[in-house]
Amino acid sequence: MIATRNAGLFATLISGFAILTGCSTTSDAPQPAATAAKNYFSDWPERADPATVGRRIASNFVARGFDFQLNPTHRWIIYPEVCAWYGALQVAQLTEDQGLKQQLIGKFDQFRTPEGANRLSPRSHVDYRITGVVPLEIYLINGDPSYLTLGRDFADKQWESTTPDGITTEARYWSDDLYMLPVLQVQAYRATKDPKYLDRVALTMVAYLDKLQQQNGLFLHSPDSPFYWGRGNGWVAAGMAEVLSVLPPEHRHYKRILQGYRSMMAGLLKYQGTDGLWLQLIDQSDFWPETSGSAMFTFALVEGVKRGWLEAPTYGPAARKAWLGLVAYVDTAANIRETVVGTNKASKEVGPDLDVQKKYYFDRPRKTGDLHGQSPMMWTAAALLR
């Protein structure tokens, strides 16, 4: 009798915990986050400790100059810098590293002057609107309303011009958009709790899923470049994780987005390499492991396991293997290797011949320390620390 009562009490406590955290004890949340974290995301080798790896890569970012200081063809902050800054701020906050946090916030001071503000692009383009993510993250850390005003302005201007169905006219229906658009609106919601930002991003996400997602759960780079490019899919995976992290389960678009996310994660699982990574073209076995897309997938998997969107016994080991595989690519200067450079759709660069297109993806240069790879390593470190 006592054992039965204790089991019932335990089940009640777990159920109450799930309600408080927004999780379900049904198949939508197969394992409590604390259990999943303990089973799969603890006891790291020293080299793979998320706090250590995250702080190292964040400090690497602090020490860098901006691209516009080094490249005369660029006038403004560019999106890879924003993505890295966002991850670095989260790592600093979660590790309670006050020095790192102040360095990262101080890095924004120059853009709060009239001269520096000219380095914040006014263009109506997803790659520049995303700049608002950084001041919104700083506001969430220090509560300074001037950062909120600046960041929210980027988010609201993004929706000043919309299509008849309510989606910003900045939408291009490229896979990249499914991170660039959502993360800004998600940040605006986190900072204001105004549901209009959730409605915007959920509507957009569903429209993109309906248009771009394939039967296997993955996303073509474009209809005329019909290849499953790693980082293009990585942007989608990371964007869906960001949206699901704030979207209430009762929202009218929640189930559709969760379905799209789970379909993608199941599709990715089939192609994970024995080293934990995914390839530059995900389903092409003659290609090479690529770190930026792999790190984005790892972030999405970790979030899914810890938040109960995915079956932990299936996806937890995959996420752990991916993180361990990725940290092996981080060198002594905290730069990650084997990150593909910016990649346009192949059809635009080399024409319609699919064999030529495939060679284009294979031959793309790889860099060490490219922010496309540094950024999702910090997102993942933060996800593991949360």
Steps between C-alpha positions, in 0.01 A plus 500: 500500500776745593687431174180550302426829675858620447484410130174689467643802679805493275284485188295795629813703565634424152165595347500827692855572388399442139210744529720766656765467230259484211581136426268206470545158657352343185696424184554874447746488792625143536760575764530785753772748405696444821514125436601546138773745597638265762494197272652654190641846573723455805834338586676664206869447433693812600549610139124483437369682807237739356588785738869479411445462126237774495713751691804429282309564178324805650836649604625435148210710370565782747854537369395531137455820305185554297494407135438861393832592666684240295303484176444834323214354294288459815339801666300341780490225759436175315280210607774247595626756755151535643456122523831462682434795732159356592655166593789659688267714713297192594813307597628790713165530677459127562855456630466814714823630352464869587819608329410331173147636521620858542747465214223377270261776603777757473568383146165659409582843650641640176166445326317716754674814371372699198802398297486137606127476430587537132645150524152357576348436161165662415442254213176304478674166482501198731880491513507850650178514702639219713732760655219574748559164670809631680351808674197290595726239661688774684169639625403155628826496696521853639147642467616825337194626307712673236608159372138386492399803293777441250442127464122522484532761225678245280228242567211736429653647186538146369119475495420851371434360154313170476345273243118459498536193726693697764859389430776759473597589146860434603420127477687342209404135556864402540585249770727759667195716570366246747766610746548865404131591522397293804786579735437876487127466562559239772741737673246782479245273665743398773567867574141629486269195540286656226325208320505682166861389459403136553216528250731651240766235534262203523310606189826539310641169619192307390501666157865404448448145625208449264699634207852366555506186716541171312350159578820388672477797738794686345520815288640551151735793461253618235270336243757564226789385723342177627761401756478468876768752590612462861504857628183590312325224693682607814344847492156338484566259786632776726214734407233243582663433836497873579131530410390192692687622808255790539184393315227380739369148423148645474602735217317411179825440310690313771409147389588569137841641591570217744407252227739666256776507760459133594489397136826683439673353805398148395633567151830628633550204731528268200799691365708564811853368452682268735710804599181680611499753215300553182635554149517813285223343289315302761407193296807480273740246651795618288496843666693625805385573857406867542497667841258794475198297390595223743515746790161646408349151494660428836346812650156397371540145633617611844207740529259228391624243749522741792160658434322170438419543132702191408528146638806528721619137470512540120625855457702552819787273394503662154526849650777393735694331221466812285633733771795272572572478128488877456729592787770287339503760221565794738867598498715650777396854398129407535442500125294222347631341181322379184235770475383565146513861383188690392326297232250626244259256338690304239264576213581870525874440507555217249176449307241221477718190445460293818839330474667839476291623791604207716866572426442864598384393847788255536762757401383780730792626712515418870625735767620479856340745741222614268217649707246280321655214697599685817142624557309170527773356720412770752124449452551133577720567801226732633232237436702243692548744789134605529 
